[in-house]
Amino acid sequence: MNTLSAETVRRLMRQNRKTIRGIAQEWNLTMKRVRYVRNHGVTGEHFVRDWLDILTGEGPEDQSSAWLPE
C-alpha cells in the first residue's frame, strides 16, 4: 500500500479513539503534522506503515482488510 487517504486517516482516528493531541504526545510529533496528515493523507510505503501503526497499533500485515477504503 502506497497511500493512505485523509478520509481513511480520519476514520481510523475515530474508530481507535485517537486524538490529535494524543498522537502528537505519544509519537513525539507536532500537532501541526498530525493535522496535516489528517487533512491531506500520507503517501509512501514507509510513511503509510508508520501511520497505520500510529492509528491502529498494528502494521498492515497484522491487519485484516478493515482499514482499507471501501
MDAnalysis code that builds the backbone (N, CA, C; Angstrom):
import MDAnalysis as mda
import numpy as np

u = mda.Universe.empty(210, n_residues=70, atom_resindex=np.repeat(np.arange(70), 3), trajectory=True)
u.add_TopologyAttr("name", ["N", "CA", "C"] * 70)
u.add_TopologyAttr("resid", np.arange(1, 71))
u.add_TopologyAttr("resname", ["MET", "ASN", "THR", "LEU", "SER", "ALA", "GLU", "THR", "VAL", "ARG", "ARG", "LEU", "MET", "ARG", "GLN", "ASN", "ARG", "LYS", "THR", "ILE", "ARG", "GLY", "ILE", "ALA", "GLN", "GLU", "TRP", "ASN", "LEU", "THR", "MET", "LYS", "ARG", "VAL", "ARG", "TYR", "VAL", "ARG", "ASN", "HIS", "GLY", "VAL", "THR", "GLY", "GLU", "HIS", "PHE", "VAL", "ARG", "ASP", "TRP", "LEU", "ASP", "ILE", "LEU", "THR", "GLY", "GLU", "GLY", "PRO", "GLU", "ASP", "GLN", "SER", "SER", "ALA", "TRP", "LEU", "PRO", "GLU"])
u.atoms.positions = np.array([
    [0.847, -1.169, 0.000],
    [0.000, 0.000, 0.000],
    [0.894, 1.233, 0.000],
    [0.592, 2.161, -0.871],
    [1.446, 3.318, -1.066],
    [0.817, 4.634, -0.619],
    [-0.490, 4.654, -0.399],
    [-1.147, 5.888, 0.048],
    [-2.185, 5.576, 1.122],
    [-2.406, 6.559, 1.942],
    [-3.445, 6.499, 2.965],
    [-4.195, 7.815, 2.859],
    [-5.442, 7.763, 2.472],
    [-6.196, 8.991, 2.226],
    [-6.554, 9.690, 3.535],
    [-6.837, 10.965, 3.422],
    [-7.234, 11.752, 4.586],
    [-8.513, 11.185, 5.192],
    [-9.429, 10.770, 4.352],
    [-10.682, 10.181, 4.834],
    [-10.410, 8.936, 5.675],
    [-9.508, 8.092, 5.214],
    [-9.167, 6.874, 5.946],
    [-8.472, 7.209, 7.260],
    [-7.594, 8.196, 7.259],
    [-6.920, 8.620, 8.494],
    [-7.957, 9.083, 9.508],
    [-8.891, 9.916, 9.081],
    [-9.927, 10.408, 9.999],
    [-10.787, 9.262, 10.528],
    [-11.145, 8.327, 9.647],
    [-11.972, 7.193, 10.059],
    [-11.245, 6.332, 11.085],
    [-9.966, 6.064, 10.838],
    [-9.193, 5.247, 11.776],
    [-9.000, 5.965, 13.112],
    [-8.842, 7.278, 13.069],
    [-8.733, 8.027, 14.325],
    [-10.015, 7.898, 15.137],
    [-11.148, 8.011, 14.473],
    [-12.431, 7.871, 15.192],
    [-12.601, 6.452, 15.735],
    [-12.349, 5.451, 14.887],
    [-12.543, 4.058, 15.294],
    [-11.656, 3.666, 16.474],
    [-10.448, 4.190, 16.509],
    [-9.493, 3.815, 17.540],
    [-9.365, 4.851, 18.647],
    [-10.283, 5.816, 18.640],
    [-10.347, 6.864, 19.668],
    [-9.009, 7.565, 19.863],
    [-8.437, 7.998, 18.753],
    [-7.170, 8.732, 18.787],
    [-7.454, 10.217, 18.600],
    [-6.770, 11.036, 19.368],
    [-6.911, 12.478, 19.225],
    [-5.631, 13.052, 18.629],
    [-5.742, 14.245, 18.096],
    [-4.577, 14.920, 17.539],
    [-3.528, 15.096, 18.635],
    [-3.935, 15.595, 19.768],
    [-3.015, 15.828, 20.882],
    [-2.414, 14.508, 21.380],
    [-3.233, 13.484, 21.486],
    [-2.750, 12.196, 21.976],
    [-1.703, 11.580, 21.061],
    [-1.942, 11.629, 19.753],
    [-0.969, 11.106, 18.792],
    [0.321, 11.916, 18.864],
    [0.195, 13.237, 18.914],
    [1.378, 14.101, 18.956],
    [2.233, 13.797, 20.189],
    [1.611, 13.625, 21.327],
    [2.364, 13.365, 22.552],
    [2.972, 11.972, 22.557],
    [2.198, 10.974, 22.162],
    [2.668, 9.587, 22.205],
    [3.803, 9.334, 21.222],
    [3.734, 9.944, 20.049],
    [4.697, 9.647, 18.988],
    [5.700, 10.772, 18.766],
    [5.710, 11.755, 19.645],
    [6.657, 12.869, 19.557],
    [6.575, 13.586, 18.197],
    [5.356, 13.879, 17.783],
    [5.091, 14.634, 16.561],
    [4.499, 15.980, 16.950],
    [4.543, 16.921, 16.024],
    [3.859, 18.181, 16.287],
    [2.380, 18.014, 15.967],
    [1.558, 18.782, 16.644],
    [0.129, 18.744, 16.345],
    [-0.110, 19.250, 14.929],
    [0.734, 20.151, 14.459],
    [0.624, 20.653, 13.088],
    [0.788, 19.512, 12.090],
    [1.751, 18.602, 12.325],
    [1.975, 17.460, 11.430],
    [0.785, 16.508, 11.468],
    [0.252, 16.245, 12.639],
    [-0.895, 15.346, 12.752],
    [-2.097, 15.945, 12.015],
    [-2.320, 17.237, 12.171],
    [-3.423, 17.889, 11.454],
    [-3.219, 17.820, 9.945],
    [-1.978, 18.011, 9.500],
    [-1.684, 17.945, 8.067],
    [-2.030, 16.561, 7.511],
    [-1.594, 15.516, 8.196],
    [-1.890, 14.154, 7.724],
    [-3.383, 13.895, 7.781],
    [-4.033, 14.389, 8.798],
    [-5.483, 14.210, 8.927],
    [-6.224, 14.885, 7.770],
    [-5.705, 16.009, 7.281],
    [-6.366, 16.752, 6.212],
    [-5.913, 16.365, 4.811],
    [-4.691, 15.832, 4.674],
    [-4.146, 15.554, 3.344],
    [-3.804, 14.092, 3.095],
    [-3.780, 13.272, 4.129],
    [-3.375, 11.883, 3.961],
    [-1.860, 11.781, 3.917],
    [-1.389, 10.598, 3.556],
    [0.049, 10.356, 3.530],
    [0.372, 9.443, 2.353],
    [1.542, 9.661, 1.742],
    [1.973, 8.892, 0.585],
    [3.361, 8.329, 0.853],
    [3.572, 7.124, 0.399],
    [4.865, 6.466, 0.576],
    [4.707, 5.251, 1.460],
    [5.239, 4.138, 1.004],
    [5.035, 2.868, 1.697],
    [5.444, 2.929, 3.166],
    [6.592, 3.496, 3.462],
    [7.071, 3.532, 4.845],
    [6.256, 4.492, 5.710],
    [5.850, 5.617, 5.130],
    [5.003, 6.550, 5.872],
    [3.644, 5.921, 6.172],
    [3.091, 5.203, 5.201],
    [1.802, 4.540, 5.397],
    [1.925, 3.515, 6.519],
    [2.974, 2.720, 6.509],
    [3.183, 1.728, 7.579],
    [3.280, 2.409, 8.941],
    [4.032, 3.503, 9.006],
    [4.164, 4.225, 10.268],
    [2.818, 4.741, 10.757],
    [2.050, 5.341, 9.868],
    [0.765, 5.909, 10.272],
    [-0.256, 4.832, 10.613],
    [-0.212, 3.700, 9.942],
    [-1.107, 2.611, 10.335],
    [-0.762, 2.124, 11.732],
    [0.510, 2.056, 12.042],
    [0.931, 1.673, 13.385],
    [0.479, 2.718, 14.398],
    [0.635, 3.984, 14.078],
    [0.212, 5.069, 14.963],
    [-1.292, 5.010, 15.224],
    [-2.068, 4.789, 14.180],
    [-3.521, 4.858, 14.292],
    [-4.166, 3.588, 14.831],
    [-3.541, 2.441, 14.595],
    [-4.185, 1.183, 14.984],
    [-3.383, 0.377, 15.981],
    [-2.099, 0.662, 16.097],
    [-1.258, -0.131, 16.970],
    [-0.764, -1.400, 16.308],
    [-1.100, -1.588, 15.039],
    [-0.684, -2.777, 14.297],
    [-0.229, -2.353, 12.917],
    [0.723, -3.059, 12.353],
    [1.154, -2.806, 10.982],
    [0.172, -3.397, 9.995],
    [0.309, -3.103, 8.716],
    [-0.638, -3.592, 7.717],
    [-0.660, -5.107, 7.595],
    [0.459, -5.776, 7.879],
    [0.469, -7.236, 7.787],
    [-0.311, -7.880, 8.927],
    [-0.511, -7.141, 10.019],
    [-1.269, -7.635, 11.162],
    [-2.754, -7.340, 11.045],
    [-3.114, -6.516, 10.086],
    [-4.482, -6.045, 9.938],
    [-5.286, -6.954, 9.025],
    [-6.568, -6.975, 9.264],
    [-7.468, -7.505, 8.248],
    [-7.654, -6.400, 7.228],
    [-8.470, -6.604, 6.248],
    [-8.681, -5.568, 5.239],
    [-9.619, -4.482, 5.736],
    [-9.936, -4.450, 7.032],
    [-10.881, -3.481, 7.585],
    [-10.405, -2.043, 7.437],
    [-9.100, -1.810, 7.409],
    [-8.599, -0.437, 7.313],
    [-8.537, 0.061, 5.884],
    [-8.731, -0.824, 4.919],
    [-8.702, -0.396, 3.519],
    [-9.955, 0.381, 3.174],
    [-9.830, 1.404, 2.328],
    [-11.009, 2.167, 1.929],
    [-11.973, 1.290, 1.143],
    [-13.233, 1.579, 1.307],
    [-14.263, 0.787, 0.621],
    [-14.541, 1.308, -0.757],
])
